[in-house]
Every structure is written in C-alpha cells, then in structure tokens.
Amino acid sequence: MPMRLLIILLLACLAAPAAAQPFSVDAAQLRLCADARAETPAAIDQETCRATRIESIDPQGRALWITGSIVLPREARSGPIGLYLSGKMASSVWWNGRKLGDNGKPGVSATTERAGQMDAVFFVPPSVVHAGKNRIAIRMSGMHGFLHLDRPVHWIGVAPYEPPRHLALAGYWPALVTFGAFVAAALYFGAMTLRGRDKGGSVLLTAMAVFAAGQLLAEVSRGLFGYAYPLHDVRLIVILACSLGFGGALFAYLWRRFDGARPRIAVAVTIAATLAIAIITPGYDGKTAMAVLVPVAAGIVALTRWTLQRRPGAAAHLAALAIFATLIVLGPLAFLDRYFYFAVAALLGFLFVRQALALVAEEDLRISQTARAERLEAALAQACQRTEPTRIPVIATGRADFVPAESIVHCRAAGDYVELVLDGGATLLHGGTLNQLERSLPATFLRVHRSHIVHSGRVSSLTRDATGTGMLALENGDSVPVSRRVMPRVRSALTR
C-alpha cells in the first residue's frame, strides 16, 4: 500500500502543469569581469574580462561584473517580461545599455554593500527588448553570509514577469501535498507516546515526521516568501539539520525495533559517520542527500543481518529501505526538492502500518495475558473457597451474621440495603452498599449490573439481546440483567 501511494503521488507530480518556458543567458557569450571599481558597464576594463560559465560565477567575498546575451524570439515581446537573478548576491542590472534597477546594493565590502534578495526580478520595458540578441550586464557582490557555497549563483534568465517566488514555488509546490501526511503522522505517534504505547518507537516515529515536516517547510520557504540572501545560509543549515535528524531517528527506530537493545552506541556511531561523510561531500544538496543516505545504508546492513536471523518483519523493512535508497541514488536532480518528500511520505506510511500492526499484536498479547491471569485468579479463588471458605459479615438490626460466601447465589441493591439471595431460597438484608459488599466478596463473584452481583459458579446461561444488554439465568431460577458496558467482561469471565 505505501508503495502504491508513492507511485500515485509521483505520477501526480509529473502530471503537474509546467511553468512558462524561460530563456537563460547564452553560455557562449557569458563573461566575468573582475573590475570592482567600475560603476557602469561602459567603465569596465575589458582586459579583466574572461569567458566563464554560470556555475563558475562566485561573487562571495568580492565584487565583479557579468556580461552576456540573451536571445529572445519575436513572440517573447507579446507580454511583460522580467530578468531573473537567483543567487547569494546584491546586484545592479543593465539591459541593452539601460539600467533596470538594483537588488540591494553591490559593494566592495560588507559595510558598502546592502544585501539583496535571494531571488530577484527586474522588469524589462518593451521599448528596450530586441527580437534576437539582447545584451545584459550585471554588477554583483556577496559580502554577507557565513557559508561558502560551491555554486552561489543559481540562475540568470528571462521569463514572463511575476514575483520570483512564484517560479520557485512551481518547483516546490507538489511536495507540499505531503505536509499533511507528516503532520498526521506526528500527531498520531505523539498520541501513542502520551498513551504509553511503545513509547520509544512512537517517539522516534514522531521525531521522523517532525524532521520531515521541518525540512519540507524550510525547502519550500524559498517559494513562499522572499528573503535577503544571508538568510539562505540559515535555510540550508535547517534543511541539513532536519535531514540529519530524520536519518538518525530512522536508524534508531530500526535498531530499537529489531535489536531490542538501547541504540545509543549504534546511533552515535552512525551519526558520527554521517557527519564526517556530509562534511567532505561537496555541495549542500550532496550533504543533505548523504545525511539521509548514510543512516539508510547502515539500516540496510543491519536489516540484512536481522533478515538472515529470521527476525519477524525484517525482510519487509529491508525491501522498503532498499527502494527508498534506490530513489535517492538514482532519482532525478530535483529529487531533494520534491520527490524526496513523496518517498519519505511513502516510507512513513509503511512504518505507520507496521507500527500499527505491532501495537495491535502487543494489545492482543496483553489481553491474552490478562485473560490468563484472570483465569488463574478465579481458579485460585475457587480452590481457596473449597479449603478455606470466605465468610461474609451480614449486618442487620444491630447484629452481624457470618455467611459462607459460597452459599450466596446473587446480591441485589435494595435502596440503602443489599438483599442477599442464598441457595435454598432464603434471603438476608445487609445494612450497607453494594460497592462496600463487592470489596469483601471473593473473585468468584461478578458485578454484572449497577444493582446486581452474581456468583459465577451459579450461572446457568447468558443471553444477549440486540441492544447489547443481556440476561443471566441462575441455577435457582432467578434472572439477573447484564448492562451493555460490562457485557464483554461478563462473557469473557463465564466462558474461560
């Protein structure tokens, strides 16, 4: 079932309508000019310029110029267009020699620079748009932030004019459908934790759902609101931390589920290895992937051992984790942006079902053990009555008579008194409440109604009507009602 869900979600994502086709800068015409002193494109010292590629542009800690061209077909002029810049930088933009505006303010130091938005758009007036080649020039700098990214400039291109977060959200929104699943899983397993149902496993599954939801929110935040580029470092750290938390919680859950021992050492070693590998992996997409993939790989190794040991459920978990790892390794480049969350939702769905089945089995075992304990208690009570009969003090009219418990067929409330029906048909009136009397009776007696207690050994038959209530026939010919609330317990006690 979880894998069917994953396939359906992936097909829905792939079937989502595509955004309008953008036009990127011509890579063959792209040039980097390290003339930080130039204030306009005309003042650039061309001797400082060299051919470059967008993935090689790095304004972090310096100011530079980028020049290039964008080729637009004639139909591109039919509506308003915008020049989009996406990256860790402040920028000023010129189009065919005309300045379009500023995103923050580029500078040669942190004090002279005003940080720009991570994703910015500049409106391009139709009067300066040419069918064919259009020249652009961008002054940029990145003097703020605390992370050094391998590729700080993500995209330079032209698309129909709209807020830049809309373009970002077009890539992220399909993953948002999984957010509800993460919240539901966190609430369910959190409730199981509060109820004390497999506390350790439920806590870890709650943590996995919370980390997945947190990572998703941090991921899609770029498409939900605009932010200054220094906050991008915070966003990347949150994504990586949530990924590490998810991977660690997953491995800890598997270890606890199948090994039974406290997973502290195994989890500590796995997290240490994950951190070491993530640190040396280039790029934050790669680090985030490793933060999940290393614990998953460790889980696959452990599950293989548990499967060979024939531990129940290990083979199914091994197959689910192997499919999840395959999606990470072989998935498309956009995997961490959207498909990752579909895979996580499917994996959590699988773990949800397995955990629910485990809790049901645990509850069945608990009920079975309780029933065996009650049968043993009843048998011991009956044996005790044969060897050392319990005598019940019956208080009435200022005197107390001690009546053997085994001679009582049933007891019924009678106002402020209790009427005891004895074998042979005699009755006694006890000056006390039914609740008080119940505490003094041995385990062979059952409270079957608010007003009735019966000796289980004196019951001839039990009938149940359509409303859920019932009627007990006693060996002396009396009939006693059974309330709907206690009917299951009465039936269990009489059939054991």
N, C-alpha and C positions, 0 to 999 in steps of 0.2 A: 504493500500500500504506500509506504513513504516514497519508494522509487517511482511509482505511478504519479504521485503528486509532483515529484521533481520534474518528470518529463512534461507534465501538463503546464507547469509554471515556466519551464524553459521555452516551450512552444508559444506560450502567450507572450513571452518577452520578445522572441524572434519575430512574432507577428505584429508587434507594435509599429505604428506608423513612423516612418523615418523623418528626420528633420530635413529642412530645405538644404540642398547641396551647397556647401560653402566653397570658396575659392581660396587656396593657400598661396603664400608668396612663392614666386618662381625660384626654386632652389639654385638653378644655374646662374641666376643674377644676384644672389644674396652676397653681400659684402659686409665685413666688420671693419670699422674704423676706430682706432684707439685714441682719437684726438679728443680728449676730455675737455679741452679749452674751448672748442667751437660751440657757439650758441645757436647757429643756424646751419642748415645743410650747405649753404654757399661758403661757409667759413671752414669747412672740413679740409684738412690737409690730406689730399688723396694718397700721398706716399705712405700714410699709416693704414691704408685700407688693404684688405686681402679677402679672397673668396672664403666663404665659410658655409656651414650648414646650420639649420635651426637648432639641432640637438647639441651643437658645439658652442652656442651663444651663452656666455656666462657673465652677467653684469654684477655678480655678487662681490661686493667689496671694491667696485670700481665703476667709473662712468665710461660709456662708449657710444658709438653711433652704429646703426644698422641701416644699410640702404639695400634696395631691391626693387623688384617689379612684380605686379600682379596683372595677369591678362584676363580681361573680362569680355565675355561675349556681348553682342549688342543687346540681347534680351535682358541682361543684368541691370540695365538702366531703367527698366519698366517700373521699379518701385524704389523706396528709400533703402539705401544700403549702409552698412556700418563696417568700419575696420576694427577687428577684434584683436586684442592683445591679451594673452593669458600667460602669467608668469610672475616670479618674485622680483618686482621692479617698480620703480616710478618711471614715467615716460612722457615724452612730448613727441607729437606725430605731425609730419608734413605729408601732403598728398599732391603730387604734381606741382610742387613748389609752394603750396598754400598750407599754412598751419591749421590743423584741425582742432588742436586743443592739448590739454595736459591731463595726465593721470597722476595725481600728486605733483611732485616737482623733482626732476632729476638733479643730483648734486654730486660734488666730488668728495663729500664726507657726510657722516651721519647728521652733522649739525646743519649743513646746507641742503640736505635732501628732505623732502616731505614724502612719506611713504604713500604709494598709490594703492589702488585696489588690485587684488589678485587677478581678477577678470575684469577687463575694461572694454568699452566700445566707444568709438568715435564716429559721429555722424558725418557721412561724406556727401556734401552738397552735389546735386545732379550736375551743376554747372562745371564742376571740375573733374567729372568722370568721363573718361575716354573709352570708346569701344576699342578693345585691343589692349596694348601695354600701358600701364599706369605706374608711375614712379612713386615710391614711398621712401621716407627717411624717418628714422626713429632714434631719438636720443633716450638712453635708458641708464639707470643705475640701481644698485641694490645694496644700500649701506646699512640696512636694518635686518633683524632676524638673528637667530643663534644656530641654525642648522645650515650646513653647506650641502646643497643638492647637486647631484650629478647632472641633472638636466633642469635648470631653473626656469627656462623659457619653454612653455608647452606648445603654444600655437600662435601664429600670426596669419590672419586671413580675413577674407571678406565674406559676409553673409547678409541676408535681409536684416534690416536694423530692428533690434529688440533688446531688452535688458540681457546682458551677457549670462546671467544666471539661468535664463530660460534654455540656452544652448547646453549648459552644463547639466541642467535637470533632465533634459531629453535623454542623456546617457544614464542617469541615475534612477529616474522615477520607477522603472519596472521593479527594481529591488524593494521599493517601499511597500509593496504588497505583502512582503514577508514580515514587516514590522509587527503587525497584529499577531502573527504566529509566535514571535519571540515574546511579546508581552503576555499572551495567553499562557505560554509555557512557563514563564517566570511566576505568574500568579498561581498556576496550578501546583507547581513543585514547591513554591513558597508556602502554600496552604498545607501541603503534605509535611513540610518541615515543622510548621507550627503545631500540627496534629501529632507529631512524633512518629510519623510513618516513614521508616527507613531514613532517619534524619540525615545521615552522612550522604547517601546517594541523592536525596532530594535537594540538599544544599548545593551540591556540585552541579546538578542539572539546572537549578535556579541560577547559579553563577554563569553557566554557559549561555543561558538565554539572555541574561542581563548584559554580558560582554558582547554577544552578537548584536543585541539591540543598540548598545552604545557605539559599537563600531559602525553600524549602519547609519546612525544619526550623524556621526562625525563625517562619514563618507559623503552623505547627501547634503550636508550643510553647505557645501560649495554651490549647490543648485538652489538652496532655499533662501539664502541671503548673501549679499555682497560683504566682503571683509577686506581690510587692509592686508597687504601681503605678509607682514611679520606674523600675523595670526595663523598663516598657513603652516608654520613650524609647529605651533601648538596642535593644530588639526592632525598633522602627521604623527606626532607623538601619541595623541589619544588613540588614533587608529592602530598604531603598533602595540600600545599597551593593552588595548582590548583584544587584539589578536593573540598576544602572549597569554592573557588571562583565559581566553577561550580554549586555546591549545592545552594549557596546564590543567584546567578544570576537566577537560575531556579525558586526558591521560589519567588523572587522579580518579575519575569516576570508573574508568575501565579497571584500574588496578584494584580499587575497593570492591568492585562488583565481582571480580573473578578470583582475586588472590585472597581477599578477606583480611589481609594484614593492613596495618596502618601504612598509607602510601607515602609517608613523609620523605623517606630517603630516596625512594624511586622517583618521586615527583621533583624533589630538589635537584637530583642529578639530571633529570630530563630538562628542567627549566634552565639549569646552568648551561647545558649543551645547546639548548635552543638560543639562549642569549649570545653565546660565543659564535654560533653559526650566523645569527642575524647580524651581528656586528661586522663580520667580514664580508657579508653579502652586499654587493653594490646596489644602490637604488632603494627607495623606501617601498616600492611595490615588491621588490625582491625580498626585503627584510620582512615585510608583512606576510608574504607567502611562506617564508621559512618559519616564522613564528607559529604557524599552524601546521606546516608540513612535517617539521621535526617531531613534535609530540605525536602526530598521527602515525609517522613511520615507527616511532617507539611503541605505540599502541599496537600496530600491526605485528611487530616482532613478538610482543608479549602475548597477543591473541593467538598467534601461530602456536606458541608453546602450550597455551591453555587448550587450544583445539586438539592438539596431539594428546593431551592429557584427558581428553573427552569431558571437559567441563561443560555442563549444560548451557547452551546459548552462545558459547564462544565462537562457534563456526559462523553463526548468523551475524554477529558483531564484526567478525573478521571480514566477511563479504561486504558489509555496509561501509566499513572503514576503507577497504581497498578501492571501492568505487569512488568514494569521496576523494581519496588521494589521487586517483587517476584523473579526476576532473581538475584538480589543482595543477597537476603536471602537464596535462595535455590540453587544458582549456584555452580559449582564445585570450588575447591580450586584455580584453575588457573583463576578464573573469573576476578580478578583485573588485571591480566597480559594480557588477550586478549579479553575474551567475554564481559567484561565491555564496551570496546570501540565499539563493534558491537551494543550493546544495546544503548549506547549513540548516535551512528550514526542513529539508527532507531528512537530514541526519537527526535533528532534534525530534522530528516526528517518529522516526524509527526508535530512538531511545525512549521516547514517551510511551510508545506501545509496549516495548519490552519492560520498562519500569512498571507500567500499569499491570502487566501480566504477572510480574514478580510480586507486586503488592497484593494482587488477588490471591496468588498462591500462598503468600505469607498469611493472609487473613484466613484462608481455608484451613491452613495448618493450625493457626491459633484457635479457630473454632473447634477443630477436631481435638486438639489437646484439652481445651476447656471442657468439651463433652466427656472426654475420658476421665478428666479429674472429677467431674460431677458424678459420673457413674461410680467411680471408686468411692467418693464421699457417701453416696447413697448406699452402696454395698456395706461400707464400714458402719454406717448408721444403723442399717438393718441388723447387722451382726451384733452391734452393741446393744440393741434393743432386746435381742434374744438372751444375751448373757447378763446385761445389767440394765433392765428396763428403766426408762426415764419416768419419773413420777412428777406430774404437773400439779402445782398447788392451785386449787379452785377455791376462791374466796367469795363467800356469800353469807349475808345476815350475821356478820361478826365472827364467823368461824372459817377455818381453812381445811378443806379435804384434799388429800393427795391421791390423784387419779393416775393409773398407769397410762402413759401416752398411747400404747398400742391398743387400748380399749376405746380410744376416741375415733369415730368414723369421720366426722367433719365438724367444723365450727362456723357459726354464722353470727354476724353482728345483730344485736337487738337493742337499739337505742344506746344507752350508756352501759349496756352489759353485753356479754357474749354468751350465746347459747351453745353448749357442747352436746352433740348427739353421740351417744355411746352405743357400742354394739349391744344388741338385745333390745334396743328401742328406748332405753332410759335417756333422759336429758338432765343437764345441770346448768344453772345460771351462774356465770362468773362475773364478779364485780370488777371489771377492768376493760381496757380497749382491745380491739383485735390486734393492733400493732404491738401492744405490750405482750400479748399472749404469743404472737408469732415468734418473738425473740426467745421465748423459753421452750418452744417446740423443737424436736429433733429434725434432721434433714429429710426424714421420710414424709414430712408434711409440705404441701404446696399451697401458696397463695394464688388462687385462680381467679379471684374477683375482689373488688374493693370490699365486699362484705362476706367473703367466704374463704375458708381454708379447709383443705381436704387431706386425708391420709392417702398417699399414693397407692398403698397396698390394698385399699378398699374400693378402688375404682373398677367398675365392670366394663364401661365403654365410654368413648368420646365421640360426639357428633359435632359437625361444623356446618353452619348454615351459610347462605350466600352473602350475608353481610360481614362475615369474618368472625362473628361471635360463635360460641359453642355451648354444649350442654354435656355435663358429666353424669353418667348413671352410676350410682354407688351400689355396693352389694346388698345394702339394707333396703333398696328400692327407692331411696331419695334421689332427686335430681338437683344438680348444682350448676348455675350458669358460669360460663367462662368468658371473660372480657376479650375483646379483639386484641388489645395491646399485649396480653400475656399468652395468647393462643400458641404462638410458635414455641415458646419456652415450655408450656404445658405438654404440647405434643412431643417435644424432644424428651422431656423427663419421663413421660409414660411409655415411650417406645424404646428406651435404652435398656 
